[in-house]
Amino acid sequence: MGTSAKAVAIIPARYASTRLPGKPLLCRTGKPLIQHVVEAVAGARRVGRIVVATDDERIAAAVRGFGGQVVMTRADHLCGSDRLAEAAELLGLGDQEIVVNVQGDEPEIPPACIDRLVELLQTTRAEMATLVTALDPGEAGAPNRVKCVTDKTGRAMYFSRSCIPFDRDSASSAAYKLHLGIYAYSAGFLSRYTKLPPTPAELAEKLEQLRVLENGWSIATAEVSYDGAGIDTPADYEAFVRRAVAGSR
């Protein structure tokens, strides 16, 4: 995989959200949330194209309204990777083209993190790449904070909603790594991976990246300082609005 090729960033965006319905279209900053995400990704030097993948015409209309590119996908996908794979197919991407899966609720993701992820995939022999960051031990037991354990080379060994590694004696000062939900892979690998049936650990943990490990493939990781603060609740969005307004002054 050439190190000079630019990636295609695909941003899955759904209207339905249990805790924050219509999240991509929230616009108290004067812009819909999905536009903030697209603009953040546009700052990445290693991304040459940005596409929003959605099954909702309201989101598609908003993206077209600010000049973004959108592709309409089916509404019956069980996970974001499946929607991404369909989008890549609809876009006619070649097997070797790099796809970056950027979450549609992270409007403050640093472009440098995206560049680091693309570079990581281009310079390793792993089938997939993702990012991690340091996690406060006090949060290691929270099931909504997905943890990752890596080997000495940075390859992922396991992902879990449980506290891993488990500090049995509470004396080893274990270092915890939070998994950030951003991925890079070739379009060809994305297609192969999403066609496989769900695996036991994936079903137990409800973490689709475990399907990659359970099938014997590798996931390279890089540690960054970004804490992955996405927007999941009304309070998260209120905090983002305050930061966005303060930053525009």
Secondary structure, 3 states (H helix, E strand, C coil): CCCCCCEEEEEEECCCCCCCCCHHHCCCCCCCHHHHHHHHHCCCCCEEEEEEEECCHHHHHHHHHCCCEEEECCCCCCCHHHHHHHHHHHCCCCCCCEEEECCCCCCCCCHHHHHHHHHHHHHCCCCEEEEEEEECHHHCCCCCCCEEEECCCCEEEEEECCCCCCCCCCCCCCCEEEEEEEEEEEHHHHHHHHHCCCCHHHHHHCCCCHHHHHCCCCEEEEECCCCCCCCCCHHHHHHHHHHHHHHHC
